[in-house]
Amino acid sequence: MRIAFLVAPEGVEQVELTKPWQAVADAGDTPELVSTASGHVQAFNHLDKADTFPVDRTVEEVSVDDYDALVLPGGVANPDALRMDEGAVALVRSFFDAGKPVAAICHAPWTLVEADVVRGRRLTSWPSLRTDIRNAGGDWVDEEVVVSGDGSGTTLVTSRKPDDLKAFCDTFTAEFRKAGQGSRAA
């Protein structure tokens, strides 16, 4: 499977990018870093600059048809920048329209709110997003990991924070695998 990781040029929480990336690679799948600009993305360890990572392709160069699933890492600045980019929001929405699985952690559901895809779904996030998710029609819960479907075939896996990464990675890789097997059977 080919998995898109959508990240803005600045502000991704490094561990929320690297741990899920490694989980995808360990599952035998191919992760690809997609961003709103070419070059590199800047990761952070909370508020401190960390490593940079090379962008594989930009939002303008890709389509939902290029991927089997989408991962949205967190960090405060990352989803805030993504939700202000029309192309990034449209790409996120296209995964839901296509019924492909999506995983989002920490602040990443801000981008889901902007894409108007949380209505009627049960999900979790960093606690400060609770009101935004509820105002967008989502059912916010304070749990380590939440798997939600809306009947359209799209599975959404969400987690709250870096401490939830093991459960998040184990769950989304299993859900992605199930979705991949289902699409091959169809």
Backbone as a ProteinNet text record, in pm:
[ID]
protein_1_A
[PRIMARY]
MRIAFLVAPEGVEQVELTKPWQAVADAGDTPELVSTASGHVQAFNHLDKADTFPVDRTVEEVSVDDYDALVLPGGVANPDALRMDEGAVALVRSFFDAGKPVAAICHAPWTLVEADVVRGRRLTSWPSLRTDIRNAGGDWVDEEVVVSGDGSGTTLVTSRKPDDLKAFCDTFTAEFRKAGQGSRAA
[TERTIARY]
83.6	0	88	38.4	108.1	30.8	97.9	33.9	87.8	-1.7	36	41.6	146.6	158.9	152	45.1	26.7	77.5	175.8	243.5	270.1	247.3	281.7	433.4	489.1	634.5	691	612.2	662.8	565.5	619.4	539.8	490.2	532.7	486.2	557.5	483.7	543	622.3	754.7	841.6	799.6	775.6	743.9	610.6	520.1	391.3	403.3	517.5	550.3	634.8	740.8	837.2	785.7	712.6	662	558.4	457.8	365	433.7	529.8	605.8	673.5	740	808.3	708.3	592.4	489.2	442.7	427.3	388.4	498.1	622.8	734.7	746.2	730.7	738.2	626.7	514.5	402.7	425.2	537.1	568.1	505.1	454.1	390.4	485.9	446.5	532.2	476.9	545.3	503.4	559.4	482.9	529.1	491	589.6	567.1	514.1	392.4	325.5	312.8	344.6	335.8	278.2	252.7	198.8	307.7	432.5	544.6	655.8	737.6	849.8	963.1	1062.9	1177.9	1176	1175.3	1178.2	1069	1025.8	936.3	1016.6	982.5	1049.8	970.1	1034.4	970.3	1010	927.8	951.4	935.1	1010.3	986.8	919.5	788.9	706.2	735.5	804	831.1	973.1	1055.1	1194.4	1211	1285.1	1312.3	1383.8	1344.3	1405.7	1459.7	1438.2	1492.3	1407	1463.8	1387.1	1375.2	1270.3	1243.3	1211.8	1266.6	1244.2	1101.7	1046	912.6	926	841.8	841.3	762.3	643.8	557.9	474.7	429	344.1	196.7	112.2	-32.8	-76.8	-16.4	-54	-15.7	78.7	128.8	58.1	-29.5	-87.7	-239.5	-293.5	-438.5	-467.5	-589.7	-631	-606.8	-613.2	-592.8	-450.5	-356.2	-216.5	-192.5	-290.5	-268.1	-380.5	-345	-441.8	-498.1	-425.2	-467.2	-390.2	-434.1	-376.1	-348.8	-231.5	-197.8	-177	-239.4	-224.9	-156.6	-24.3	45.3	1.8	29.4	-11.8	97.2	94.6	170.4	70.9	87.5	-9.9	-4.9	112.9	125.2	89.3	119	97.8	-47.4	-144.8	-282	-337.5	-286.4	-332.8	-293.9	-173.3	-130.6	-204.8	-222.1	-290.5	-434.1	-503.5	-644.1	-661.6	-553.4	-558.6	-520.2	-484.8	-444.5	-557	-619.9	-735.1	-701.4	-582.9	-543.5	-529.2	-471.9	-456.4	-592.5	-681	-815.6	-890.4	-879.7	-946.3	-890.4	-759	-699.3	-753.2	-759.3	-813	-957.4	-1038.9	-1179.5	-1190.8	-1099.8	-1106.9	-1086.9	-1009.6	-994.5	-1127.7	-1202.4	-1333.9	-1432.4	-1428.7	-1517.2	-1490.3	-1363.3	-1324.6	-1340.3	-1375.3	-1391.5	-1260.9	-1152.5	-1021.6	-991.7	-921.2	-898.3	-803.7	-829.9	-753	-719.7	-599	-556.9	-507	-548.4	-510	-482.8	-376.8	-339.6	-320.9	-354.4	-328.1	-408.7	-343.3	-411.4	-455.4	-416.8	-448.4	-597.3	-689.8	-830.9	-877.2	-798.1	-833	-849.4	-762.6	-772.5	-899.1	-937.2	-1061.3	-1182.9	-1178.5	-1287.7	-1301.4	-1189.4	-1191.6	-1244.1	-1213	-1259.1	-1405	-1466.4	-1606.8	-1635.6	-1550.8	-1567.5	-1586.8	-1606.8	-1623.9	-1770.3	-1859.8	-2002.2	-2050.5	-2111.6	-2165.4	-2063.2	-1938.9	-1833.8	-1793.4	-1754.1	-1696.2	-1544.6	-1477.7	-1332.6	-1271.9	-1139.6	-1066.2	-957.3	-892.5	-788.3	-721.3	-628.6	-577.9	-699.2	-710.6	-832.2	-875.5	-783	-822.8	-906.8	-914.2	-995.3	-1137.9	-1167.7	-1298.8	-1413.6	-1410.6	-1520.7	-1528	-1413.6	-1413.8	-1477.9	-1442	-1496.9	-1646.4	-1688.3	-1831.9	-1907.9	-1852.4	-1918	-1928	-1837.2	-1838.8	-1925.8	-1993.6	-2085.6	-2027.4	-1903.4	-1841.3	-1873	-1857.1	-1875.7	-1737.4	-1686.7	-1552.1	-1552.9	-1455.9	-1439.4	-1292.6	-1268.9	-1133.4	-1088.1	-1038.9	-991.9	-859.6	-781.5	-648.6	-652.2	-743.8	-758.8	-905.6	-956.4	-1096	-1099.6	-1176.6	-1199.6	-1344.7	-1364.4	-1497.9	-1521.8	-1640.7	-1685.2	-1813.6	-1846.1	-1969.4	-2066.7	-2039.8	-2126.4	-2084.7	-1995.2	-1951.5	-1830.8	-1779.2	-1661.1	-1534.3	-1537.5	-1418.6	-1402.7	-1287.8	-1253.6	-1162.2	-1193	-1111.2	-1057.6	-925.4	-859.1	-799.7	-833.3	-780.1	-722.6	-623	-563.9	-536.6	-511.1	-501.9	-365.2	-257	-127.6	-14.8	110.7	224.5	223.1	173	167.2	79	-7.7	-99.2	-42.5	81.1	134.4	136.5	168.7	172.4	33.8	-67.5	-204.8	-249.4	-215	-250.7	-190.3	-60.3	8.3	-43	-58.3	-109.8	-248.4	-331.6	-470.6	-479.6	-413.3	-431.2	-366.9	-254.2	-195.6	-287.7	-351.9	-447.1	-568.6	-619.9	-736	-700.5	-582.9	-539.8	-528.1	-473.4	-457.3	-594.3	-691.5	-827.8	-887.2	-871.7	-926.6	-857.5	-728.1	-653.8	-696.8	-724.6	-771.5	-910.8	-992.8	-1127.3	-1128.3	-1037.8	-1033.6	-978.6	-887.4	-835.8	-941.4	-1027.6	-1132.2	-1242.9	-1260.1	-1368	-1337
-118.3	0	124.5	227.6	356.6	452.7	508.4	590.3	733.1	830.6	971.5	1024.4	1098.7	1173.6	1319.8	1388.4	1528	1618	1703.2	1786.3	1923.7	2027.9	2163.7	2182.6	2282.5	2302.3	2328.2	2386.5	2416	2364.7	2310.1	2288.6	2150.4	2048.3	1913.2	1863.3	1795.6	1734.6	1612.6	1614.5	1513.6	1370.7	1339.6	1201.7	1157.1	1251.7	1217.7	1197.5	1232.4	1199.9	1073	1066.8	957.3	822.4	819.5	690.6	630.1	705.5	647.8	611.7	691.8	663	526.5	504.8	378.4	263.2	286.6	181.8	141.3	238.3	209.4	128.2	171.4	98.6	-42.3	-55.4	-186.7	-280.1	-224	-303.8	-345.7	-300.5	-335.6	-243.5	-129.8	-34.1	81.3	166.3	275.4	410.2	477.4	611.6	715.1	821	929.7	1062.6	1152.9	1283.2	1381.7	1428.1	1524.7	1654.3	1765.7	1894.6	1999.6	2115.1	2225.6	2299.1	2267.3	2327.7	2224	2237.4	2145.5	2181.1	2096.6	2121.2	2029.9	2089.2	2013.8	2064.8	1980	2022.3	2027	2123.4	2142.3	2072.9	1984.2	1917.6	1986.9	1965.4	2023.2	1916.3	1933.2	1859.1	1959.7	1958.4	2057.9	2194.5	2283.8	2417.4	2433.4	2329.4	2336	2275.9	2347.6	2293.3	2159.9	2068.3	1935.6	1914.2	1797.2	1762.9	1817.8	1814.1	1844.3	1716	1708.8	1589	1630.4	1558.7	1594.9	1563.4	1656.3	1639.7	1552.2	1450.8	1365.8	1429.7	1482.3	1543.3	1653.2	1747	1853.3	1819.8	1888.2	1870.4	1887	1982.1	2007.4	1892.8	1810.5	1701.3	1568.2	1561.7	1432.9	1435	1315.3	1297.6	1181.4	1173.5	1063.8	929.5	925	800.3	746.6	831	789.5	710	708.4	653.6	560.8	475	384	439	530.8	585.2	714.5	786	914.7	918.9	972	997.6	1148.1	1203.6	1344.9	1355.7	1382.6	1404	1536.8	1551.9	1672.4	1776.1	1840.8	1962.9	2076.1	2183.1	2292	2364.7	2400.4	2480.2	2400.7	2271	2189.2	2190.7	2147	2148.1	2288.6	2384	2521.4	2572.6	2542	2582.5	2502.7	2372.2	2289.8	2335.5	2371.7	2409.5	2543.2	2618.5	2744.8	2726.6	2606.6	2577.8	2500.4	2563	2502.7	2367.4	2354.3	2228.3	2117.2	2147.7	2047.4	2004.4	2100.2	2068.3	1983.1	2018.1	1940.3	1798.5	1782.8	1649.4	1565.9	1623.3	1551	1509.5	1601.9	1571.9	1461.1	1459	1358.8	1217	1199.6	1066.1	1017.6	1106.5	1070.5	1044.4	1128.7	1108.3	974.8	932.6	806.8	685.6	708.1	597.3	535.1	611.8	559.4	596.4	509.8	533.5	650.1	713.9	830.1	812.3	852.2	851.1	990.8	1041.2	1175.7	1174.8	1244	1246.9	1389.5	1408.8	1531.2	1648.2	1750.4	1866.7	1845.4	1734.2	1710.4	1717.1	1681.7	1693.9	1835.3	1937.7	2072	2072.1	2000.1	1992.7	1918.1	1816	1742.8	1832.8	1918.4	2013.8	2105.1	2157.2	2247.9	2177.5	2048.5	1970.7	1928.4	1959.5	1928.3	1779.2	1699.1	1553.1	1490.1	1570.5	1512.9	1497.7	1561	1556.6	1411.9	1379.8	1247.3	1141.7	1180.3	1084	1097.5	986.9	983.5	988.4	1080.7	1093.2	1157.6	1153.1	1217	1305.5	1381.5	1475	1528.8	1621.2	1697.9	1768.2	1774.9	1826.3	1966.6	2052.4	2189.6	2195.7	2086.7	2084.2	2038.2	1997.3	1941.9	2029.9	2158.1	2247.2	2262.4	2273.5	2285.6	2162.7	2045.2	1920.4	1912.2	1944.5	1941.6	2043.8	2163.4	2265.2	2223.7	2136	2086.5	1961.3	1922.4	1809.8	1676.3	1674.8	1550.7	1519.8	1394.6	1349.5	1327.8	1428.6	1422.5	1339.5	1247.6	1166.3	1169.3	1150.5	1150.3	1005.6	946.9	808.8	800.7	697.3	679.1	670.6	591.7	576.6	548	607.2	589.8	553.3	450.1	410.9	444.3	519.4	563.7	540.3	493.7	483.4	562	605.4	682.7	614.8	489	418.3	434.6	528	552.6	467.2	393.5	313.2	375.6	503.6	569.1	536.8	482.4	458.6	570.8	629.3	734.6	684.6	690.6	653.2	780.1	809.4	929.3	894.5	974.1	964.3	1104.3	1112.2	1241.1	1307.4	1226	1287.2	1187.5	1234.8	1144.6	1021.6	1034.3	918.1	806	838.5	740.2	676.3	709.2	667.2	516.4	438.7	293.2	242.6	279.8	237.2	293.3	418.7	482.1	405.4	380.3	311.6	168.5	95.6	-41.5	-43.2	52.6	54.7	99.2	209.8	255.3	161	97.7	3.9	-116.2	-162.6	-274.2	-232.5	-112.9	-63.2	-39.6	14.5	35.4	-98.9	-197.7	-331.5	-388.5	-377.2	-426.5	-356	-225.3	-148.7	-187.3	-209.7	-251.2	-386.2	-477.7	-611.4	-601.9	-514.8	-497.6	-438.6	-343.5	-281.7	-377	-464.9	-564.9	-670.5	-700.1	-800.5	-746.6	-615.7	-553.8	-549.8
0	0	0	-59.9	-64	25.6	125.2	227.8	220.8	204.4	203.8	346.1	376.9	501.2	461.8	498.1	460.4	571.7	538.1	637	577.3	655.9	614.7	626.7	557.6	561.7	700.8	791.3	925.8	1030.5	1137.7	1255.6	1285.5	1213.6	1246.3	1371.7	1457.3	1576.3	1529.3	1549.2	1488.8	1521.1	1646.4	1683.8	1622	1597	1535.8	1385	1330.3	1191.8	1186.5	1266.4	1252.6	1302.6	1411.3	1463	1367.4	1321.9	1224.3	1092.5	1049	926.6	939.1	1054.3	1078.8	1085.8	1144.2	1151.9	1012.6	923.2	784.8	715.8	732	670.7	729.1	860.9	925.1	877.7	836.4	785.6	639.7	582.1	443.6	342.2	389.5	299.8	269.5	177.1	131.8	176.6	271.4	310.3	213	190.9	104.5	167.6	177.8	239.6	135.1	159.2	71.5	150.2	84.8	152.4	57.9	113.7	34.8	-42.7	-14.9	-87.3	-101	-203.5	-222.9	-126.5	-122.4	-34.8	85.2	203.9	328.6	422.4	514.6	621.4	750.6	833.7	961.1	1070.7	1141.5	1254.8	1384.2	1485.5	1616.6	1723.4	1831.7	1955	2047.7	2046.6	2114.4	2053	2122.5	2068.4	2015.2	2027.8	1984.4	1845.1	1758.5	1625.7	1636.5	1551.1	1547.1	1405.7	1349	1217.8	1104.2	984.7	863.9	782.5	702.3	622.5	479.7	380.9	241.6	195.3	121.8	63.3	-60.7	-70.3	-189.9	-304	-271.4	-373.2	-307	-387.1	-333.8	-356.9	-283.7	-295.9	-441	-512	-650.7	-743.7	-702.6	-786.9	-763	-663.4	-626.8	-637.2	-630.2	-625.4	-532	-485.7	-398.8	-466.3	-598.3	-671.8	-659.3	-616.3	-600.3	-472.4	-380.9	-247.3	-203.1	-106.6	-46	84.2	149.1	278.1	305.6	409.9	447.1	596.7	634.2	774	790.5	895	929.2	1064.7	1066.6	1193.3	1255.7	1384.7	1454.7	1468.7	1582.5	1604.8	1589.1	1661.8	1655.6	1521.6	1474.3	1352.3	1226.4	1225.1	1106.3	1058.1	1138.9	1089.4	1071.7	1149.4	1132.6	994.3	949	814.1	707	728.3	628	607	713.7	698.1	627.4	614.2	540.6	393.8	353.3	215.6	146.2	47.5	-20.8	-82.9	-139.1	-200.7	-98.9	16.8	122.5	175.1	197.7	247.2	145	18.5	-86.6	-93.6	-76	-77.9	38.4	155.7	271.4	243.3	196.6	167.8	63.3	-33.1	-140.3	-87.7	20.5	79.5	136.1	196.8	250.4	136.5	34.2	-81.7	-149.2	-149.7	-214.5	-121.6	4	98.4	141.3	136.7	176.7	321.2	395	537.1	565.2	679.7	723.6	871.4	910.3	1050	1085.9	1203.1	1246.2	1396.1	1436.4	1577.9	1627.4	1754.4	1827.5	1771.9	1716.3	1659.4	1514.3	1452.6	1311.2	1278.3	1369.2	1333.4	1299	1328.4	1281	1129.5	1060.9	915.3	875.8	952	925.4	944.3	1046.8	1069.8	948	900.8	785.1	660.4	646.2	530.5	545.4	658.2	685.6	675.8	742.8	737.9	875.8	980.5	1113.7	1154.2	1080.8	1114.9	1127.2	1241.1	1264.2	1302.4	1317.8	1352.8	1498.9	1556.2	1690.6	1672.4	1743	1729.3	1852.5	1857	1964.5	1905.5	1992.3	1950.2	2075.9	2055.9	2167.9	2230.1	2362.7	2426.5	2384	2344.6	2308.7	2180.7	2104.3	1982.5	2007.6	2130	2164.5	2114.5	2145.3	2107.1	1955.6	1888.4	1742.2	1677.8	1727.9	1671.9	1698	1817.6	1849	1765.2	1749.2	1666.7	1520.6	1476.9	1338.6	1324.9	1433	1425.8	1465.4	1515.3	1558.3	1703.7	1741.2	1878	1938.1	2012.9	2068.7	2195.8	2208	2327.9	2369.9	2498.6	2553.3	2569.2	2459.8	2459.3	2385.7	2417.1	2358.7	2206.2	2154.5	2009.8	1980.9	1872	1832.7	1685	1652.5	1513.4	1481.9	1373.9	1337	1188.8	1157.7	1019.3	1006.4	884.8	867.1	770.9	738.5	645.3	500.5	472.3	334.6	297.8	394.1	368.3	422.2	456.9	510	657.9	692.9	832.3	877.3	992.4	1050.9	1184.3	1199.9	1324.2	1383.9	1510	1575.1	1712.3	1753.5	1887	1939.4	2071.1	2138.7	2138.4	2154	2186.1	2164.1	2173.6	2154.5	2245.9	2367.6	2456.8	2401.4	2306.8	2247	2120.2	2084.3	1954.5	1933	2031.8	2010.5	1971.7	2048.5	2017.1	1882	1855.2	1727.8	1610.2	1616.9	1506.6	1488.8	1598.7	1589.8	1527.3	1567	1519.5	1374.2	1338.5	1201.2	1101	1134.9	1038.4	1017.7	1124.2	1111	1028.4	1052.9	977.6	830.7	805.6	667.5	596	664	605.8	569.2	660.8	634.1	512	506.9	395.1	264.1	270.8	150.2	100.3	190.8	151.1	90.6	146.3	93.8	-45.6	-70.7	-204.5	-308.1	-267	-363.2	-394.9	-297.4	-318.4	-408.1	-409.6	-487.6	-630.2
[MASK]
++++++++++++++++++++++++++++++++++++++++++++++++++++++++++++++++++++++++++++++++++++++++++++++++++++++++++++++++++++++++++++++++++++++++++++++++++++++++++++++++++++++++++++++++++++++++++

